[in-house]
Amino acid sequence: MVGLGYAGLTLAVTLADAGARGVVGVETSRSVLASLERGEAHFHEVGLNPLLQYHLRREQLKITSDVDSVDADVFIIAVGTPVNEVGEAQLDELRGATCSLRSRLSARWKERRWKSSVACRRSSAAMTGPASR
């Protein structure tokens, strides 16, 4: 899971809770990482902290800042895509996450590990800004 904001962290914890093996969350914000390493989400969601702590303790969920250290077949990008005042999605974080995955996926290609999937998850719907009204 690349990005551990609301969409990414809740999905990562849910996947670990559902029994997915090797769930790894990648976050670049130092303050968010520090909070997560203590088992505390940086936002409020009822019941999230106990599940986060449980899965971190059992190592069903791991947190890192280094996407290159992640050995996975599926990568989910869940970074912020806020909309501006005219309703256009701001894709800077998405572009950054995609670029960070490029080297990891290139390495997998060189290792002849062809089967990698990348999906994106957004927490805001398209056209949610003032221009959509």
Secondary structure as the mmCIF struct_conf table of DSSP 4:
data_model
#
loop_
_struct_conf.conf_type_id
_struct_conf.id
_struct_conf.beg_label_comp_id
_struct_conf.beg_label_asym_id
_struct_conf.beg_label_seq_id
_struct_conf.end_label_comp_id
_struct_conf.end_label_asym_id
_struct_conf.end_label_seq_id
STRN STRN1 VAL A 2 VAL A 2
BEND BEND1 GLY A 5 GLY A 5
HELX_RH_AL_P HELX_RH_AL_P1 TYR A 6 ASP A 17
TURN_TY1_P TURN_TY1_P1 ALA A 18 GLY A 19
BEND BEND2 ARG A 21 GLY A 22
STRN STRN2 VAL A 23 VAL A 26
HELX_RH_AL_P HELX_RH_AL_P2 ARG A 30 GLU A 37
TURN_TY1_P TURN_TY1_P2 ARG A 38 GLY A 39
BEND BEND3 HIS A 42 PHE A 43
TURN_TY1_P TURN_TY1_P3 VAL A 46 GLY A 47
HELX_RH_AL_P HELX_RH_AL_P3 LEU A 48 ARG A 57
TURN_TY1_P TURN_TY1_P4 ARG A 58 GLU A 59
BEND BEND4 GLN A 60 GLN A 60
STRN STRN3 LEU A 61 THR A 64
BEND BEND5 SER A 65 SER A 65
HELX_RH_3T_P HELX_RH_3T_P1 VAL A 67 SER A 69
BEND BEND6 ASP A 73 ASP A 73
STRN STRN4 VAL A 74 ILE A 77
STRN STRN5 VAL A 83 VAL A 83
TURN_TY1_P TURN_TY1_P5 GLU A 85 VAL A 86
BEND BEND7 GLY A 87 GLY A 87
STRN STRN6 ALA A 89 ALA A 89
HELX_RH_AL_P HELX_RH_AL_P4 ASP A 92 LYS A 110
TURN_TY1_P TURN_TY1_P6 GLU A 111 ARG A 112
STRN STRN7 SER A 117 CYS A 120
BEND BEND8 SER A 123 SER A 124
TURN_TY1_P TURN_TY1_P7 ALA A 126 MET A 127
BEND BEND9 GLY A 129 GLY A 129
HELX_RH_3T_P HELX_RH_3T_P2 PRO A 130 SER A 132
#
